[in-house]
Amino acid sequence: MEFLTILKAIILGLVEGLTEFAPVSSTGHMIIVDDMWLKSVDFLESKYVANTFKVVVQLGSILASVIFFKDRFIEMLGLERWLNKQGYQEHKGQKSRLKLSQVIVGLIPAGVLGVLFEDYIDEYLFSTETVLIGLVLGAILMIVADVFGGKRPTVHSVDQITYKQAFTIGLVQCFSLWPGFSRSGATISGGVLLGLNHRAAADFTFIMAVPIMAGASLISLLKNLEYFTLDALPFFIAGFISAFFFAYISIKFFLKLINKIKLVPFAIYRIVLAAVIYFVFL
């Protein structure tokens, strides 16, 4: 496989990794990527192979979140004692008070609606025009959250989130079923409006994203295994590794900065991105 082809996979993984968890809509960026890069790779001419590649790089991003929050997942799943019995005495989990049941409660609304309307969403909402609408509406919600919800937060850690807050954030996450709205943009905004500071809302968002994204990606991958060809394997691996690396960096720096810069800069970026897509790709 040519070096240039592998380089394209790395760049595609970079785009996925940097945008999957930031509230900027990875779907909006993939519109640009599809036009500029995916269509220029011969074995990705089939939309099914291209979609399989997108699932693979998304799994790289999911793995980055799992690794970043590994101590919390170990605590929530009750694995610390088992790991210690296996000889992993060096593990020092951070005594998370966030329960797995709270995460599940947050997943229920979007999970139910996603199952009920999956075919409708895939058929009618995955167009450039609808993504543009999602980008702008998501930006408006983020601005509203910063203006009305971010002044005096009462929840400063993900460990303080209640079941009611988890469920309500899950309801707001339903907006992200509209392509371009952004899952993280919706849930962080919802959390901020409920009194969480930006870091706590982002932590809960990234933790909650893992099961729903992993489940959807694995189901999609199993449906498209026939397109996981040997010729495409180096391309897929390069994209997966790139997405993992850049997603980990993105999560780390985003969580460090979010309490300082808030959501408005990302909202402005989304509006600019929508304008670029409108004038260049429509």
C-alpha positions in Angstrom: 0.0 0.0 0.0 1.3 3.4 -1.0 2.7 5.8 1.7 0.3 8.5 0.6 -2.7 6.2 1.2 -1.5 5.4 4.7 -1.0 9.2 5.3 -4.6 9.8 4.3 -5.7 7.2 6.9 -3.6 9.0 9.6 -5.2 12.3 8.7 -8.7 10.9 8.7 -7.9 9.4 12.1 -6.7 12.7 13.3 -9.9 14.4 12.2 -12.0 11.8 14.0 -9.8 11.8 17.1 -9.8 15.5 17.5 -13.5 16.1 16.8 -15.3 13.0 18.3 -15.3 14.3 21.9 -15.0 18.0 21.4 -18.4 19.8 21.0 -17.8 20.6 17.4 -19.6 17.7 15.6 -17.4 15.0 14.1 -20.2 14.5 11.5 -19.8 18.0 10.2 -16.1 17.5 9.8 -16.5 14.1 8.1 -18.6 15.8 5.4 -15.5 17.8 4.4 -13.3 14.7 4.9 -15.6 12.6 2.6 -15.3 15.1 -0.2 -11.6 15.8 0.1 -10.1 12.4 1.2 -12.3 9.3 1.3 -13.5 9.6 -2.3 -9.8 9.7 -3.4 -9.0 6.3 -1.9 -9.7 3.6 -4.5 -10.9 0.8 -2.2 -13.1 3.2 -0.3 -15.2 3.9 -3.4 -17.8 1.6 -2.0 -19.8 3.5 0.7 -20.0 0.3 2.7 -16.2 0.0 3.0 -16.0 3.7 3.7 -18.6 3.4 6.5 -16.7 0.4 7.9 -13.6 2.6 8.0 -15.5 5.3 9.9 -16.6 2.7 12.5 -13.0 1.5 12.9 -11.6 5.0 13.6 -14.5 5.7 15.9 -13.5 2.6 17.9 -10.0 4.1 18.2 -11.5 7.2 19.8 -13.7 5.1 22.1 -10.6 3.1 23.3 -8.9 6.4 24.1 -11.8 7.4 26.4 -11.7 4.0 28.1 -8.0 4.3 28.8 -8.3 7.9 30.0 -11.1 7.0 32.4 -9.9 3.5 33.2 -9.8 4.0 37.0 -13.4 5.2 37.0 -14.6 2.3 34.8 -12.8 -0.2 37.0 -14.5 1.3 40.1 -18.0 1.5 38.4 -17.7 -2.1 37.2 -16.5 -3.4 40.6 -13.3 -4.8 39.1 -10.8 -3.4 41.6 -11.0 -6.3 44.0 -10.8 -8.8 41.2 -7.8 -7.1 39.7 -6.1 -7.1 43.1 -6.8 -10.8 43.4 -5.1 -11.4 40.1 -2.0 -9.7 41.4 -2.5 -6.1 40.1 -1.8 -4.7 43.6 -0.5 -1.5 42.1 -3.9 -0.5 40.9 -5.1 2.5 42.9 -8.6 3.4 41.7 -9.8 6.9 42.5 -12.8 5.8 44.6 -15.4 7.0 42.2 -18.9 7.7 43.6 -20.4 7.8 40.2 -22.3 4.6 39.8 -22.8 2.5 36.6 -26.5 2.7 37.2 -26.4 6.5 36.9 -24.6 6.2 33.6 -27.3 3.7 32.4 -30.0 6.1 33.5 -28.4 8.8 31.4 -28.3 6.5 28.4 -31.9 5.4 28.4 -33.7 8.3 26.7 -31.4 8.6 23.6 -31.0 4.8 23.5 -34.7 4.2 23.3 -35.3 6.9 20.7 -32.2 5.8 18.7 -33.6 2.3 18.4 -37.1 3.5 17.5 -36.0 6.0 14.9 -32.7 4.5 13.6 -34.0 3.8 10.1 -35.7 7.2 9.8 -32.6 9.0 11.0 -30.4 7.1 8.6 -32.7 7.7 5.6 -33.8 11.3 6.1 -31.4 13.1 8.4 -27.9 12.2 7.1 -27.6 15.0 4.5 -25.4 18.0 4.3 -28.4 20.3 4.8 -29.6 18.6 8.0 -26.1 18.5 9.4 -25.8 22.3 8.8 -29.0 22.8 10.8 -27.6 20.6 13.6 -24.4 22.6 13.7 -26.2 25.9 14.1 -28.8 24.7 16.6 -26.2 23.0 18.7 -24.2 26.2 18.7 -27.2 28.1 19.9 -27.8 25.6 22.8 -24.1 26.0 23.8 -24.3 29.8 23.9 -27.6 29.6 25.9 -25.9 27.2 28.4 -22.9 29.5 28.9 -25.1 32.6 29.3 -27.8 31.2 31.6 -26.2 28.1 33.3 -22.6 28.6 33.9 -22.5 31.4 36.4 -22.7 29.7 39.8 -22.4 25.9 39.4 -23.5 23.8 42.3 -21.9 20.5 41.1 -18.1 20.6 40.8 -17.4 16.9 40.3 -18.9 14.1 38.4 -19.2 12.2 41.7 -21.9 14.7 42.8 -24.3 14.0 40.0 -27.7 12.8 41.0 -29.9 10.3 39.2 -32.3 13.0 38.3 -29.5 15.1 36.8 -28.2 12.0 34.9 -31.6 11.3 33.4 -32.2 14.9 32.5 -28.8 15.1 30.8 -29.8 12.0 28.9 -33.0 13.7 27.7 -30.9 16.6 26.4 -28.6 14.0 24.7 -31.6 13.1 22.5 -30.9 16.3 20.5 -27.7 14.7 19.3 -29.6 12.1 17.4 -29.9 14.9 14.8 -26.6 14.6 12.9 -24.4 17.6 13.4 -25.8 18.6 16.8 -22.9 16.9 18.6 -23.4 14.5 21.5 -20.8 16.2 23.7 -22.2 19.6 22.8 -25.7 18.6 23.8 -24.8 16.8 27.0 -22.3 19.3 28.3 -24.8 22.1 27.6 -27.5 20.1 29.4 -25.2 19.6 32.4 -24.2 23.2 32.6 -27.9 24.3 32.5 -28.5 21.9 35.4 -25.9 23.4 37.6 -22.8 21.3 36.8 -19.5 23.1 36.1 -18.1 22.5 32.7 -15.5 20.0 33.8 -18.1 17.8 35.6 -20.4 17.9 32.7 -17.6 17.0 30.3 -16.5 14.1 32.5 -20.0 12.7 32.6 -20.4 13.2 28.9 -17.2 11.3 28.0 -17.9 8.5 30.4 -21.5 8.1 29.2 -20.4 8.2 25.6 -18.3 5.0 25.8 -21.1 2.3 26.2 -23.5 3.9 23.6 -20.7 4.6 21.1 -19.1 1.2 21.6 -22.4 -0.7 21.3 -23.4 1.2 18.1 -20.0 0.8 16.6 -19.6 -2.9 17.3 -23.1 -3.6 15.9 -22.3 -1.7 12.8 -18.9 -3.4 12.5 -20.4 -6.9 12.8 -23.0 -6.0 10.1 -20.1 -4.9 7.7 -17.5 -7.5 8.4 -17.5 -8.6 4.8 -16.1 -5.2 3.8 -13.2 -5.6 6.2 -10.9 -6.7 3.4 -7.2 -7.7 3.6 -6.3 -4.9 1.1 -7.9 -2.3 3.4 -6.5 -3.7 6.6 -3.3 -1.5 6.8 -5.5 1.5 6.0 -7.9 0.6 8.8 -5.1 0.0 11.3 -3.4 3.3 10.6 -6.7 5.1 11.0 -7.5 3.3 14.2 -4.1 4.1 15.8 -4.2 7.7 14.7 -7.8 8.2 16.0 -6.8 6.7 19.4 -3.7 8.9 19.7 -5.3 12.1 18.8 -8.6 11.4 20.7 -6.5 10.8 23.9 -4.7 14.1 23.4 -8.0 15.9 22.7 -9.7 14.5 25.8 -6.8 15.4 28.0 -6.4 19.0 26.8 -10.2 19.6 26.5 -10.8 18.7 30.1 -8.0 20.9 31.3 -9.3 23.9 29.4 -13.1 23.6 29.5 -13.6 25.4 32.8 -11.6 28.3 31.5 -12.8 28.8 28.0 -16.4 27.5 28.4 -18.5 26.6 25.3 -18.9 29.9 23.4 -15.6 29.5 21.4 -16.7 26.1 20.2 -20.1 27.5 19.3 -18.5 30.2 17.2 -16.3 27.6 15.5 -19.4 25.5 14.7 -21.1 28.5 13.0 -18.0 29.2 11.0 -17.8 25.5 10.0 -21.5 25.5 8.9 -20.7 28.6 6.8 -17.7 26.8 5.2 -19.8 23.7 4.4 -22.6 25.8 3.0 -20.5 27.9 0.7 -17.9 25.3 -0.4 -19.8 22.0 -0.4 -23.3 22.9 -1.3 
